[in-house]
Amino acid sequence: MKVQVSTTIASPPSEVAAFTSDARNEGQWHTDVLEISVTSGDGAEAGTTYHVRTTPAMGGVTEGTGTVLEHLPDRTVFEWRLGKLTSVITHSVTAEGGGARFTRTVELRFPPAMRLASPVIRPMVRKANTQFIANLKHILERSSAAR
């Protein structure tokens, strides 16, 4: 199941890309993230690994791991493993007007028993990620305005 959301951010594309390519920043704008720490690597380069604690929409606390699969100046691909769920999340940044267009693509890879639930889960994932990127926009635009 794949969901894609995007927004324009009144900040330079290079700043948006730098901020979103390091998952340690994700806890500032992704409200399900309780804690993220680097377990190997530098935080953004391909091969970097993370430990993550989240509070998924279904409740409780889930721990898992993440890996940067690809890191380019305008695109970072993460793979997250939380319990039996694997997600591949791509952050892409392009120049738009005087700022940046940020796109977050979430591909959830359900175990077979959960695949039937994807029509119910898709709208929840879209709504949550729309809020996450609204939080990101607010944080980065506030930061740019303060300079």
N, C-alpha and C positions, 0 to 999 in steps of 0.2 A: 504494500500500500504506500502510495507516495502523495505527499502534500507539499505545496509550494506557496510561500507567502513572501511579499516584498513591500518595501516602503522607500521613500526618498528621505534622505537625511542631509540636512544643511551643514555638512562637515566635509572636509577634503576626503576623496576616496581613499587615499593612502592611510589616513588616520582611522577610517572606518575599518579598512582591511586589517591594519595592525592590531586594533582592539579586538576584533572578532576572530582573528586567527589564533589567539591564545585562549584556550578554554578556561584558564584560571579567571578570566574576566567574566565568564558566562554567569556566574553566581550573582553578579550585579544586576543583570537584566532578565535572567531566566528564573522565574520565581519557584520552580520545582527543585532547583539545585540548592542543597544545603552546604556542600563543601566539595571542592575540587582541589586535588594536589597532584603535582608532577611526580611520577615514580621513576621516569628515566627520560633523558633528553632535555631540551632547552625551553620547552613550553609551546613552540609553534612549528618547528621543523618536522618534516616527515619522519615517522618513527618514534616521536615523542609519545610516551604513555602516561596515563592519568589514573588515579583512583577517584571515584565519585560517590557521593551520598546524595540521594534525591528523595523527595516526597511525591511519588506519582499521584495522578488524579484519583486513583483507586484507594489511596490511603496508605499508611504505614511508611516505613523507611526502607529504601532499597539501596544496596551498595553494588558497585560494578566497576568496570574498567573501560577506558577509552584509549584509542590510538589515532594519531594523525596519519591518515593514509596518503594524503597529498597536500603539499603546501606550495602555492604559487603566489606572486604578489597580489593577485586579485581573486584568489579562490583557495579555500581550505576545505578538505574533506576529512571528517571524523567518523570513526566507527565506535559505537558505544555498545557494550554488552551489560545488560541489567537483568539478572536472572535468566529466564529463557528467551528474553526478547533481545534482538539485535537491531540497532538502528544505524543507518548511514546518514549523516547530516552534512550537507554542503552549504557553505557560506560563500556567496559570490558578491563582488562589489564592482560596479561600473560607474563611470562618470555620467552625471545627468544634471544638466543646467549648471548651477554653481555649486553643486554638491555631489552626492553619491546615491546610487540605487543599491540597496542591500537586499539580497534575495536569500532566503533560508529554505532549503529543500530537505524535507524529512522523509526518508524511506524506511518504513518499519517492516522488519522481516519477522513475521509471526511464526511460532511453532505451529504445526498442523492443527492442533486442537483449538487454537485461537483464531484461525483464519476466518471462520464464520462470523466472528464479531467485528471484522473490519468495517462493514457499512455503518455500524453504530459508533465505532471508535473514530473514524475519519473526521466527522464534524467536530468532535471534541479536540482532536489534535490540531485541526485548522484554527479553531477558536483560541486555544492556548498559545499557539505559535504566533498568531496575530497579536495577541497581548504581549508576548515576549519581545517582538520586534518593535512594538510601540514603546515599551520600556527602554529598549536600546536607543531608539530615536531620541527620546527625552534626555537620556543620560549624555549622549554624544553632542546633541545640539546645545545643551546647557554648558557642557565643557567647552565647546567652540565659542559660545557667546561670552564666557568668562575671560577669554584671552584678549 
